[in-house]
Amino acid sequence: MSPALRLPIPSDNEALASWVPDEATCARWAGPLFRFPFFVDELPSLLAGPGATSFALVDANASSELLGFAQLIEKGSGVLRLARIIISSRHRGVGLGRILCQLLLAKASASPGIEKFTLGVYRDNPVAISLYSSLGFVEVPPSPRPEIIAMERSNSCG
Ligand SMILES: CC(C)(COP(=O)(O)OP(=O)(O)OC[C@H]1O[C@@H](n2cnc3c(N)ncnc32)[C@H](O)[C@@H]1OP(=O)(O)O)[C@@H](O)C(=O)NCCC(=O)NCCS
């Protein structure tokens, strides 16, 4: 497999929606304010927002199958937020989440003026917290909500 990022295409929406079967999963993926349930066709507009760019993780040799999805959101002042990170339910636990984050960070690091990456993660999501910690993200109080941890890392960090 050759994991790579590409821009999303309309047929990705159905796969992405199928990985978000309930409200709790949706909140952990996209945050507590993301509407659930949603129609598949609504996803692009629900995911659109100021400074947000969406990316699909695919196998470069079979790029029609969606393996993962994520967003980079420009927050200004050299800050870039990683958001809406998710791996296909069928492909979790085999390293793709790490590859997705590494590809995002590599892409973002190349942008001029980026000094810091941020993200938010639910406290009860140990898999995601472990992944982000291993990539150099650390918790930075205060929490935006009691159930969510704010994390960040500098762009110079490995
Ligand atoms: C969080 C998520 C993206 C991780 O993707 P993944 O492909 O399953 O993760 P990987 O296989 O790349 O594993 C990366 C790290 O996560 C941790 N991890 C993975 N599976 C784990 C498990 N079952 N238990 C504990 N930690 C685990 C480990 O630290 C692992 O690193 P290691 O293999 O070097 O020990 C994925 O579980 C997911 O899509 N979850 C649903 C959506 C979500 O919660 N997104 C997070 C939004 S903040």
PDBQT file of the ligand as one rigid body, heavy atoms in Angstrom, charges set to zero:
ROOT
HETATM    1  C1  LIG A 201      -7.961   7.800  16.337  1.00  0.00    +0.000 C 
HETATM    2  C2  LIG A 201      -7.735   7.072  15.000  1.00  0.00    +0.000 C 
HETATM    3  C3  LIG A 201      -7.648   8.099  13.889  1.00  0.00    +0.000 C 
HETATM    4  C4  LIG A 201      -6.397   6.316  15.093  1.00  0.00    +0.000 C 
HETATM    5  O1  LIG A 201      -6.161   5.718  13.836  1.00  0.00    +0.000 OA
HETATM    6  P1  LIG A 201      -5.574   4.207  13.727  1.00  0.00    +0.000 P 
HETATM    7  O2  LIG A 201      -5.262   3.970  12.317  1.00  0.00    +0.000 OA
HETATM    8  O3  LIG A 201      -6.491   3.274  14.404  1.00  0.00    +0.000 OA
HETATM    9  O4  LIG A 201      -4.237   4.334  14.604  1.00  0.00    +0.000 OA
HETATM   10  P2  LIG A 201      -2.827   3.656  14.267  1.00  0.00    +0.000 P 
HETATM   11  O5  LIG A 201      -3.026   2.218  13.918  1.00  0.00    +0.000 OA
HETATM   12  O6  LIG A 201      -2.059   4.512  13.322  1.00  0.00    +0.000 OA
HETATM   13  O7  LIG A 201      -2.133   3.698  15.695  1.00  0.00    +0.000 OA
HETATM   14  C5  LIG A 201      -1.497   4.893  16.095  1.00  0.00    +0.000 C 
HETATM   15  C6  LIG A 201      -1.331   4.876  17.595  1.00  0.00    +0.000 C 
HETATM   16  O8  LIG A 201      -2.598   4.939  18.208  1.00  0.00    +0.000 OA
HETATM   17  C7  LIG A 201      -2.553   4.155  19.395  1.00  0.00    +0.000 C 
HETATM   18  N1  LIG A 201      -3.453   3.024  19.251  1.00  0.00    +0.000 N 
HETATM   19  C8  LIG A 201      -3.904   2.457  18.104  1.00  0.00    +0.000 A 
HETATM   20  N2  LIG A 201      -4.790   1.472  18.392  1.00  0.00    +0.000 NA
HETATM   21  C9  LIG A 201      -4.853   1.421  19.741  1.00  0.00    +0.000 A 
HETATM   22  C10 LIG A 201      -5.588   0.623  20.650  1.00  0.00    +0.000 A 
HETATM   23  N3  LIG A 201      -6.454  -0.314  20.240  1.00  0.00    +0.000 N 
HETATM   24  N4  LIG A 201      -5.450   0.875  21.975  1.00  0.00    +0.000 NA
HETATM   25  C11 LIG A 201      -4.600   1.833  22.423  1.00  0.00    +0.000 A 
HETATM   26  N5  LIG A 201      -3.870   2.636  21.598  1.00  0.00    +0.000 NA
HETATM   27  C12 LIG A 201      -3.999   2.415  20.289  1.00  0.00    +0.000 A 
HETATM   28  C13 LIG A 201      -1.119   3.690  19.568  1.00  0.00    +0.000 C 
HETATM   29  O9  LIG A 201      -0.406   4.712  20.241  1.00  0.00    +0.000 OA
HETATM   30  C14 LIG A 201      -0.678   3.638  18.141  1.00  0.00    +0.000 C 
HETATM   31  O10 LIG A 201       0.700   3.738  18.009  1.00  0.00    +0.000 OA
HETATM   32  P3  LIG A 201       1.615   2.399  18.031  1.00  0.00    +0.000 P 
HETATM   33  O11 LIG A 201       0.984   1.435  17.074  1.00  0.00    +0.000 OA
HETATM   34  O12 LIG A 201       2.952   2.879  17.588  1.00  0.00    +0.000 OA
HETATM   35  O13 LIG A 201       1.564   1.918  19.433  1.00  0.00    +0.000 OA
HETATM   36  C15 LIG A 201      -8.859   6.036  14.738  1.00  0.00    +0.000 C 
HETATM   37  O14 LIG A 201      -8.973   5.188  15.843  1.00  0.00    +0.000 OA
HETATM   38  C16 LIG A 201     -10.216   6.628  14.430  1.00  0.00    +0.000 C 
HETATM   39  O15 LIG A 201     -10.522   6.921  13.281  1.00  0.00    +0.000 OA
HETATM   40  N6  LIG A 201     -11.072   6.800  15.478  1.00  0.00    +0.000 N 
HETATM   41  C17 LIG A 201     -12.431   7.326  15.280  1.00  0.00    +0.000 C 
HETATM   42  C18 LIG A 201     -12.427   8.832  15.015  1.00  0.00    +0.000 C 
HETATM   43  C19 LIG A 201     -11.700   9.569  16.108  1.00  0.00    +0.000 C 
HETATM   44  O16 LIG A 201     -11.879   9.315  17.290  1.00  0.00    +0.000 OA
HETATM   45  N7  LIG A 201     -10.864  10.529  15.678  1.00  0.00    +0.000 N 
HETATM   46  C20 LIG A 201     -10.068  11.342  16.583  1.00  0.00    +0.000 C 
HETATM   47  C21 LIG A 201     -10.527  12.745  16.530  1.00  0.00    +0.000 C 
HETATM   48  S1  LIG A 201      -9.620  13.747  17.709  1.00  0.00    +0.000 SA
ENDROOT
TORSDOF 0
